[in-house]
Amino acid sequence: MFRTFLVVASVATATLITPAINADEPGKFKFGEPYKGDVGDTLVVSPYVGTAYSAYPAEIPVTLKAGQDLSITCTVVGKDRHVLLMLLDPKGKQIGVSTSGVKTTSLKVEEVSANGEYKIQVFTSLIGPYELWATATPDDELDERKLEEKLKRLKKEVELTEARLKAIREKKKKP
């Protein structure tokens, strides 16, 4: 079943079926809070080696800043209902895909590369509701991370400068 959803998700993205995906109401989604949606009745069918694979999709737009990490968990109800998550960058390129899970799955993407509107795509084997929970690195944590990286670079630069100065001084001491 994992292969089914992976193939459907990849083909859906590759063939730009995205506009047909049920885009849940923008603005309702908030990081750190449960988001409830419904995949509706739009079925994506993809012929692959003579066999049709299908899934019901939904799409949730989220705004991210370069460097943010994103962690998403999605839960669905229904016996043997499978769910898969994908993350698309602002240009529509797939940058993360979860494994297909029965009733729940998770996806973690580290350090997105650009500012912009990303799309979380939910694919399920049956129609019905889903609940999404996502967290992203807060701005202050991004600032802290950038400052720590800068401090690390500066310490290394000071270390190299001190080594050069020491070498120059030792060279002067030698007749």
C-alpha positions as CSV (number, residue, x, y, z in Angstrom):
1,M,0.0,0.0,0.0
2,F,3.0,2.3,0.7
3,R,4.0,2.0,-3.0
4,T,0.5,2.9,-4.0
5,F,0.5,6.2,-2.2
6,L,4.1,7.1,-3.1
7,V,3.4,6.5,-6.8
8,V,0.2,8.5,-6.6
9,A,1.8,11.4,-4.7
10,S,4.8,11.5,-7.1
11,V,2.7,11.4,-10.2
12,A,0.3,14.0,-8.8
13,T,3.2,16.3,-8.3
14,A,5.1,15.5,-11.5
15,T,2.0,16.0,-13.7
16,L,1.0,19.2,-11.9
17,I,-2.4,17.8,-10.8
18,T,-2.0,20.2,-7.8
19,P,-4.6,22.8,-9.0
20,A,-7.2,20.0,-8.9
21,I,-6.4,19.3,-5.2
22,N,-8.9,20.5,-2.7
23,A,-7.2,23.5,-1.2
24,D,-8.5,24.0,2.3
25,E,-9.3,27.5,3.5
26,P,-6.1,29.5,3.8
27,G,-5.5,31.4,7.0
28,K,-7.1,28.8,9.2
29,F,-3.9,26.9,9.6
30,K,-1.7,27.8,12.6
31,F,1.5,26.2,13.7
32,G,1.3,24.4,17.0
33,E,-2.4,23.9,16.8
34,P,-4.5,21.1,15.5
35,Y,-5.8,21.7,12.0
36,K,-8.9,19.7,10.9
37,G,-9.7,19.2,7.3
38,D,-11.5,16.9,4.9
39,V,-10.1,15.3,1.7
40,G,-13.5,15.6,0.0
41,D,-14.4,13.5,-3.0
42,T,-11.7,14.4,-5.6
43,L,-10.0,11.2,-6.6
44,V,-6.6,11.3,-8.2
45,V,-6.1,8.2,-10.5
46,S,-2.7,7.5,-12.0
47,P,-2.3,4.7,-14.5
48,Y,1.0,2.9,-13.8
49,V,2.0,-0.3,-15.7
50,G,-1.5,-1.2,-16.5
51,T,-2.8,-0.8,-12.9
52,A,-4.6,2.3,-11.6
53,Y,-3.5,3.8,-8.3
54,S,-5.7,6.3,-6.5
55,A,-5.8,8.6,-3.5
56,Y,-7.9,11.5,-2.2
57,P,-5.8,14.6,-1.8
58,A,-5.9,17.9,0.2
59,E,-3.5,20.8,0.2
60,I,-2.7,23.2,3.0
61,P,-0.6,26.3,2.3
62,V,2.0,27.4,4.9
63,T,4.4,30.3,5.0
64,L,8.0,29.4,5.9
65,K,11.2,31.3,6.2
66,A,14.6,30.1,4.9
67,G,16.3,28.0,7.6
68,Q,13.1,26.9,9.4
69,D,12.6,23.2,10.2
70,L,9.1,21.8,9.8
71,S,7.6,18.8,11.6
72,I,4.1,17.5,10.5
73,T,1.9,14.7,11.8
74,C,-1.4,13.7,10.2
75,T,-4.0,11.4,11.7
76,V,-7.1,10.0,9.9
77,V,-10.0,7.9,11.0
78,G,-11.3,4.8,9.3
79,K,-10.5,1.1,9.3
80,D,-7.3,0.5,7.3
81,R,-7.3,4.1,6.0
82,H,-3.8,5.0,4.8
83,V,-2.3,8.5,4.8
84,L,0.8,10.0,3.2
85,L,2.3,13.6,3.5
86,M,4.3,15.6,1.1
87,L,5.8,19.1,1.2
88,L,6.2,21.2,-1.9
89,D,8.5,24.3,-2.0
90,P,7.2,27.7,-3.3
91,K,8.0,26.6,-6.9
92,G,6.1,23.3,-6.5
93,K,9.1,21.0,-6.2
94,Q,8.7,18.1,-3.8
95,I,11.1,18.5,-0.9
96,G,9.8,15.9,1.5
97,V,7.6,12.8,1.5
98,S,6.5,10.6,4.5
99,T,6.0,6.9,4.5
100,S,2.5,5.8,4.0
101,G,0.9,4.9,7.4
102,V,-2.3,3.3,8.6
103,K,-4.2,6.1,10.4
104,T,-1.1,8.2,11.1
105,T,2.1,9.4,9.5
106,S,4.8,12.0,10.1
107,L,7.2,14.1,8.1
108,K,10.2,16.2,9.2
109,V,12.0,18.6,6.8
110,E,15.1,20.3,8.1
111,E,16.1,23.8,7.1
112,V,13.9,24.8,4.1
113,S,15.9,26.7,1.6
114,A,13.8,29.8,0.8
115,N,11.2,32.2,2.1
116,G,7.7,31.7,0.7
117,E,4.4,29.8,0.6
118,Y,5.0,26.0,0.9
119,K,2.2,23.4,0.4
120,I,1.5,20.5,2.7
121,Q,-0.2,17.8,0.7
122,V,-2.3,15.1,2.4
123,F,-3.1,11.9,0.5
124,T,-5.5,9.3,1.9
125,S,-6.9,6.0,0.6
126,L,-10.5,6.9,1.7
127,I,-12.5,10.0,1.9
128,G,-13.1,11.6,5.2
129,P,-11.6,13.9,7.8
130,Y,-8.0,14.3,8.8
131,E,-6.2,16.2,11.6
132,L,-2.9,17.8,10.9
133,W,-0.4,19.1,13.5
134,A,2.6,21.0,12.4
135,T,5.4,22.9,14.2
136,A,8.1,25.1,12.6
137,T,11.2,26.6,14.1
138,P,10.2,29.9,15.8
139,D,11.8,33.2,14.6
140,D,13.7,33.7,17.8
141,E,15.2,30.3,17.5
142,L,16.3,31.0,14.0
143,D,17.9,34.2,15.2
144,E,19.6,32.3,18.0
145,R,20.9,29.7,15.5
146,K,22.2,32.4,13.2
147,L,24.0,34.2,16.1
148,E,25.5,30.9,17.3
149,E,26.8,30.2,13.7
150,K,28.2,33.7,13.5
151,L,29.9,33.4,16.9
152,K,31.4,30.1,15.8
153,R,32.8,31.7,12.6
154,L,34.2,34.6,14.5
155,K,35.9,32.4,17.1
156,K,37.5,30.5,14.3
157,E,38.6,33.7,12.7
158,V,40.1,35.0,16.0
159,E,41.9,31.6,16.4
160,L,43.5,31.9,12.9
161,T,44.4,35.6,13.5
162,E,46.0,34.8,16.8
163,A,48.0,31.9,15.2
164,R,49.2,34.3,12.4
165,L,50.2,36.9,14.9
166,K,52.1,34.4,17.0
167,A,53.9,33.2,13.8
168,I,54.9,36.8,12.9
169,R,56.2,37.5,16.5
170,E,58.2,34.3,16.6
171,K,59.7,35.1,13.2
172,K,60.8,38.5,14.5
173,K,62.5,36.9,17.5
174,K,64.7,34.7,15.3
175,P,67.9,36.5,14.1
